[in-house]
Amino acid sequence: MIEDMEEKYDGITTYKIGDVARRAGVNKETVRYYEKRELIPKPDRRRSGYRIFTQRHIDQIRFIKRAQELGFTLSEIKEFLELRVDEDTSCSEIKEEAQQKYQDVAQKIKDLQRIKETLTDLIDSCSEDGPVGGCPILEALEGNSETGKQLRT
């Protein structure tokens, strides 16, 4: 088996986990987590127990990080990775996933814009003068809460 492992990696550059982490721009715990979540291929092990990583692992971790930067969740990324190796997958399926993420992001932007406008209105409504009992920001957050009104008086 050891001879087979040596043959399998003959001529292929292999890396230890720290090298993979450094080259991919993550920490070792992230590499382990991705392995546990089956986002990267399970690496073979040396007789010493050290994992045997290759450039494929590094490239896949970089893929994961770029997808995360675009807002994809690890579950969505795992689906992308599975679709990527499925020969029956078409580019249109990947496009549909990207379009759905775009819609999600567009909705989040609308929600954040609404929150920003509400906060601006609340901040503008506060004169900074007077007791906390008359604070329009606290009043807006409390709504019709009697408890909040009692705490401020």
Phi, psi and omega in degrees: 000317180297319178297319179299319180296318178297319178294318183302323184255012178297123180082001180251131177288128178245158185226154170270168187302321180296321178295317179299313181301312181297314182292329181270350179078031178230180175259169183298324180296325178295317178300314179298318180296316178297323177295315181297321179280000180061037175272338174238154180298143178296121182284148172294169179236144173285167178302328180288348180102345178295141176288151177250107179257155178233179178301329178302319178297315181299313181298321181291322177295319177298319176302313180301314182296319178295319178296321177297322179298333178271004175095004179284141177281165178297325177295317178295321179294319178300319178297317176302314182296322178291318178295325182299327182262355178275115184292346178273355181284138176252160179299330181296328178293319178294319179299319179300318178298316180294321179296321178296318179297320178301315179298318178298315181295317179300319179294319178298321179296317177300315180298316180294323177296319178297317178298317180300315180296318179296315179296321178299315179298317180295316180297317180294333182282348183267123181274352182070356179258156174094172183284163179299335180299336180252017183289117181293334179292312178296321179299317180294322180289326181281335183063232181265021184290122176289325181300312181299320179295320180293323180294326182277346182261000000 
